[in-house]
């Protein structure tokens, strides 16, 4: 399911909608959260419309859910609020990009906010610097879901350690779920990998190079029969010194010390 990919440990989630379906944004995000067991009392949405003109609307959400946590729930598994923001097009109608970036950053740093969702449809952005604003939102986001078409989407995920993954998925929408399958041939999201059988584990995989480590039976016999130069083939005999004089040796049979009184 798509919710397995979107509702994760990443805090700021940006959904870039190339299909112009902003009207379903709150319901779509809410359904993803419900699929992952997030209760209705943990989902908070910022009011839309003319109220976005007032800074107090944003400050009220910060004070209630981000700072003082006065809106805490009775859920024993509560780990933080899921904040659904109005679409980026609506926010830009009433506030400056600098204010929006600052508000996103404040939510991101709050310990009482678990996730922040922002929906953006590029074709609905009327600001002359829309491309730069959208790039700034992507920079702040830890997970970027791009709805490219009815059957194709991409997902960029940034991990705290600095790792980044960028994958594309084919999608299939039914009445009960939003099923996605990696385009690189991987398993569908949420599917468990198949456990290999014991017979398969015993079969070695083909080597990826010409270097061979294993020996067959003939090679083992040949290795054992080989005698290396430094190996002794038999015990050494007892030590005896045998001297054979050469023809040119000047050998004197007389004792040179016979005149000494020893």
C-alpha positions in Angstrom: 0.0 0.0 0.0 1.1 3.6 -0.6 0.7 4.4 3.1 3.6 2.1 3.9 5.8 4.4 1.9 4.4 7.8 2.9 3.6 7.4 6.6 7.1 6.7 7.9 9.6 8.3 10.3 10.2 11.2 7.9 8.7 14.3 9.4 8.0 16.7 6.6 6.1 15.1 3.6 5.6 17.1 0.4 3.2 15.7 -2.2 3.7 17.2 -5.7 0.6 16.6 -7.7 1.0 16.7 -11.5 -2.6 15.6 -11.9 -4.2 18.8 -10.4 -6.3 16.9 -7.8 -6.0 19.4 -4.9 -9.6 19.0 -4.0 -9.0 15.5 -2.7 -5.8 16.4 -0.8 -7.2 16.4 2.8 -9.2 13.2 2.3 -6.3 11.5 0.5 -3.7 12.3 3.2 -6.2 11.4 6.0 -6.8 8.0 4.4 -3.1 7.2 4.3 -2.8 8.1 8.0 -5.9 5.9 9.0 -4.4 3.0 7.1 -1.4 3.2 9.4 -3.4 3.3 12.5 -3.3 7.0 13.2 -6.4 8.0 15.2 -8.6 10.9 14.2 -7.6 12.8 17.4 -3.9 12.9 16.3 -4.7 14.4 12.9 -4.9 18.2 12.9 -5.6 20.5 9.9 -4.9 24.2 9.6 -8.1 26.2 8.6 -8.4 27.2 5.0 -9.8 30.3 3.3 -9.6 33.9 4.4 -8.4 32.9 7.9 -5.0 32.2 6.4 -4.6 35.9 6.0 -4.2 36.3 9.8 -0.9 35.3 11.4 -2.9 34.4 14.5 -4.3 31.4 12.7 -0.8 29.9 12.3 0.3 30.9 15.8 -2.8 29.3 17.4 -1.8 25.9 15.8 1.8 26.3 17.0 0.7 27.2 20.6 -1.9 24.5 20.9 -0.1 21.5 19.3 3.5 22.3 18.8 4.5 24.3 21.9 2.3 23.5 24.9 0.8 20.2 23.7 -2.6 21.2 25.3 -4.3 19.2 22.6 -2.8 15.9 23.7 -4.9 12.8 23.2 -5.8 9.8 25.3 -4.2 7.3 22.9 -1.5 5.4 24.8 0.5 5.0 21.6 0.5 8.7 20.9 3.8 9.9 19.6 2.9 13.3 18.1 0.4 15.1 16.0 0.0 14.7 12.2 -0.5 18.2 10.8 -2.2 18.6 7.4 -1.5 22.0 5.9 -3.6 23.8 3.2 -2.3 23.4 -0.3 0.7 25.5 -1.2 -1.4 27.5 -3.7 -3.8 28.5 -0.9 -0.9 29.5 1.4 0.7 31.7 -1.2 -2.6 33.5 -1.7 -2.3 35.0 1.8 1.3 34.7 3.0 4.8 35.3 1.7 7.2 32.4 0.9 9.5 33.4 3.7 6.6 33.1 6.2 5.6 29.7 4.8 9.2 28.4 5.0 9.5 29.7 8.6 6.2 28.1 9.6 7.3 24.8 8.1 10.6 24.9 9.9 8.9 25.6 13.3 6.7 22.6 12.9 9.6 20.5 11.9 11.5 21.4 15.0 8.6 20.7 17.4 8.8 17.5 19.4 5.0 17.3 19.7 4.5 17.2 15.9 5.1 13.8 14.4 4.5 14.6 10.7 3.6 17.6 8.5 1.9 17.2 5.1 2.0 19.8 2.4 0.2 19.4 -1.0 1.5 21.3 -4.0 0.1 21.3 -7.6 2.7 23.1 -9.8 0.0 24.3 -12.4 -2.0 26.0 -9.6 0.9 28.1 -8.3 0.4 31.7 -9.6 3.5 33.2 -8.0 6.1 34.4 -10.6 8.8 32.5 -8.6 6.8 29.4 -8.2 9.6 27.1 -9.3 12.0 28.5 -6.7 9.3 28.3 -4.0 8.6 24.6 -4.8 12.3 23.9 -4.8 12.5 25.4 -1.3 9.7 23.2 -0.1 11.5 20.2 -1.5 14.6 21.2 0.4 12.7 21.3 3.7 10.9 18.1 3.0 12.3 14.7 4.1 10.0 12.8 1.9 8.8 13.9 -1.6 6.0 12.0 -3.3 5.4 13.0 -6.9 2.2 11.9 -8.6 3.3 11.8 -12.2 0.3 10.1 -13.7 -2.6 7.9 -12.9 -0.3 4.8 -13.1 3.1 6.3 -12.2 4.6 8.0 -9.1 8.1 8.6 -7.7 9.3 8.8 -4.1 12.4 10.6 -2.8 13.3 9.8 0.9 16.0 11.5 2.9 17.2 9.7 6.0 18.7 11.4 9.1 22.1 9.9 8.4 22.2 11.7 5.0 21.2 8.8 2.8 18.8 9.5 -0.1 16.7 7.0 -2.0 14.9 7.8 -5.3 12.5 5.2 -6.6 9.6 5.0 -9.1 6.5 2.9 -8.8 3.6 1.8 -10.8 0.3 2.3 -9.0 -3.1 0.6 -9.2 -6.1 2.2 -7.5 -9.0 0.1 -6.3 -12.0 0.8 -4.1 -10.2 -0.5 -1.0 -6.5 0.4 -1.4 -3.8 2.2 -3.4 -1.4 -0.5 -4.5 2.1 0.4 -5.7 4.8 -1.8 -7.2 8.5 -0.8 -7.7 9.4 -0.5 -11.4 12.8 -2.1 -10.7 11.1 -5.5 -10.2 11.0 -5.4 -6.4 8.2 -6.5 -4.1 5.0 -4.4 -3.7 5.0 -2.1 -0.7 4.1 -4.0 2.4 4.8 -7.4 1.0 7.0 -9.8 2.9 10.0 -11.3 1.0 9.7 -15.0 0.2 11.9 -17.2 2.4 14.3 -19.4 0.4 14.0 -23.2 0.8 16.8 -25.2 2.4 17.5 -26.8 -1.0 18.0 -23.5 -2.6 20.3 -22.3 0.2 22.6 -25.3 -0.4 23.1 -24.5 -4.1 26.0 -22.0 -4.4 25.4 -19.0 -6.6 27.4 -18.8 -9.8 30.6 -16.9 -9.3 30.7 -13.3 -10.7 34.4 -13.6 -11.6 36.9 -16.2 -12.9 38.6 -16.6 -9.5 37.8 -20.0 -8.0 38.0 -20.9 -4.3 36.3 -24.3 -4.1 38.1 -27.5 -5.2 36.6 -30.6 -6.8 37.6 -34.2 -5.8 40.3 -34.6 -8.4 41.9 -31.3 -7.4 41.9 -32.3 -3.7 43.7 -35.6 -4.5 46.3 -33.8 -6.6 46.9 -31.2 -3.9 47.4 -33.9 -1.2 49.8 -35.9 -3.5 52.1 -32.9 -4.1 55.3 -32.8 -2.1 56.6 -29.3 -1.5 60.4 -28.7 -1.6 60.6 -27.8 2.1 58.9 -31.0 3.2 61.2 -33.8 4.5 60.5 -37.1 2.8 62.4 -39.4 5.3 64.2 -39.2 8.6 67.9 -38.1 8.3 70.6 -40.8 8.9 73.0 -40.7 11.9 75.8 -38.2 11.5 79.1 -39.6 10.0 81.9 -37.6 8.4 83.4 -39.3 5.4 86.4 -37.6 3.7 87.8 -38.6 0.4 91.1 -36.9 -0.4 91.6 -35.4 -3.8 94.5 -36.3 -6.1 96.2 -33.0 -5.5 96.0 -33.1 -1.7 99.5 -32.9 0.0 98.8 -35.5 2.7 101.7 -36.2 5.1 101.5 -39.5 6.9 104.1 -38.5 9.5 103.0 -36.9 12.7 104.2 -33.3 12.7 104.1 -33.2 16.5 106.1 -36.4 17.3 109.1 -34.4 18.6 107.0 -32.7 21.3 106.9 -34.1 24.8 103.2 -34.4 25.2 
